[in-house]
């Protein structure tokens, strides 16, 4: 956790364009956006990936979904956005801290890649 970039953003060691923060989650703009709206939604609790979440994390995981909903409204993409989490290197996860990508502002294609 000591070298986790998201933990450093959460603690304020690394500056970021924060769009939301509360006691359990933080959301900030992605530095390498893949859509006009690209926000990372991160729990303050360090969980390496979704598969590593525990049975007691249901409220936290649900809260992250609500943060995404509220941000989509605030950012004007509520009618069409994608919420993605990658689990493990094979799925494209590059930071070992659970996070959701909220993408919007352009047409999303399927399959995603």
C-alpha positions in Angstrom: 0.0 0.0 0.0 2.9 2.3 0.6 3.7 2.7 -3.1 0.0 2.7 -4.3 -0.6 5.7 -6.4 -4.3 5.8 -5.5 -3.5 5.7 -1.8 -1.1 8.6 -2.3 -3.9 10.6 -4.1 -6.3 9.7 -1.3 -3.8 10.9 1.4 -3.1 14.1 -0.6 0.6 13.2 -1.3 -0.2 13.4 -5.0 -2.4 16.1 -6.4 -5.3 15.2 -8.6 -8.4 16.9 -10.1 -10.8 15.6 -7.4 -14.5 15.7 -8.4 -15.9 13.9 -5.3 -14.8 12.9 -1.9 -16.5 11.5 1.2 -15.6 9.3 4.1 -15.4 6.1 2.0 -14.7 7.1 -1.6 -12.9 9.6 -3.8 -13.3 10.3 -7.5 -10.9 12.2 -9.8 -10.2 12.8 -13.5 -8.1 10.1 -15.2 -4.8 11.5 -16.4 -5.0 9.4 -19.6 -8.7 9.9 -20.6 -10.3 7.4 -23.0 -13.5 9.5 -23.4 -14.4 13.1 -23.0 -15.6 12.2 -19.5 -13.2 9.7 -17.8 -13.4 9.6 -14.0 -11.8 7.1 -11.6 -14.0 6.2 -8.6 -11.9 4.7 -5.8 -12.6 3.4 -2.3 -10.5 5.0 0.4 -10.1 1.4 1.8 -7.2 -0.3 0.0 -8.6 -3.3 -1.7 -6.3 -4.7 -4.5 -9.1 -5.7 -6.9 -12.8 -6.6 -6.9 -12.0 -10.3 -6.4 -10.2 -9.4 -3.2 -13.2 -7.6 -1.7 -14.7 -9.2 1.3 -18.1 -10.3 2.3 -18.3 -7.1 4.5 -17.6 -4.8 1.6 -21.2 -4.9 0.1 -22.1 -1.4 1.4 -18.8 0.1 0.2 -19.2 -1.5 -3.3 -22.8 -0.2 -3.5 -21.7 3.2 -2.4 -19.2 3.3 -5.3 -22.1 2.7 -7.7 -24.1 5.6 -6.1 -21.1 7.9 -6.4 -20.9 7.0 -10.2 -24.7 7.7 -10.5 -24.3 11.1 -8.8 -21.2 12.1 -10.8 -22.9 11.1 -14.1 -25.7 13.5 -13.2 -23.3 16.3 -12.2 -21.1 15.8 -15.3 -24.1 15.7 -17.7 -23.5 12.1 -18.9 -26.3 10.4 -17.0 -28.2 9.4 -20.1 -25.2 7.3 -21.4 -22.1 6.3 -19.6 -20.1 3.1 -19.0 -18.8 1.9 -15.6 -15.9 -0.5 -15.8 -13.6 -2.2 -13.4 -10.7 -4.4 -14.5 -9.7 -7.3 -12.3 -6.1 -8.5 -12.7 -3.4 -7.8 -15.2 -5.0 -10.0 -17.8 -8.1 -7.7 -17.7 -6.0 -4.6 -18.0 -5.7 -3.6 -14.4 -2.6 -1.5 -14.0 -3.1 -0.1 -10.4 -3.6 -2.7 -7.7 -6.3 -0.7 -5.9 -9.9 -1.3 -6.7 -11.3 1.4 -8.9 -14.1 2.0 -11.4 -13.7 3.9 -14.7 -16.7 6.0 -15.5 -16.6 6.9 -19.2 -19.0 9.1 -21.0 -19.4 11.9 -23.5 -19.0 9.7 -26.6 -20.7 6.7 -28.2 -19.5 3.5 -26.6 -19.1 0.4 -28.8 -19.5 -3.3 -28.0 -17.6 -5.4 -27.5 -15.3 -3.0 -25.7 -12.0 -4.7 -26.6 
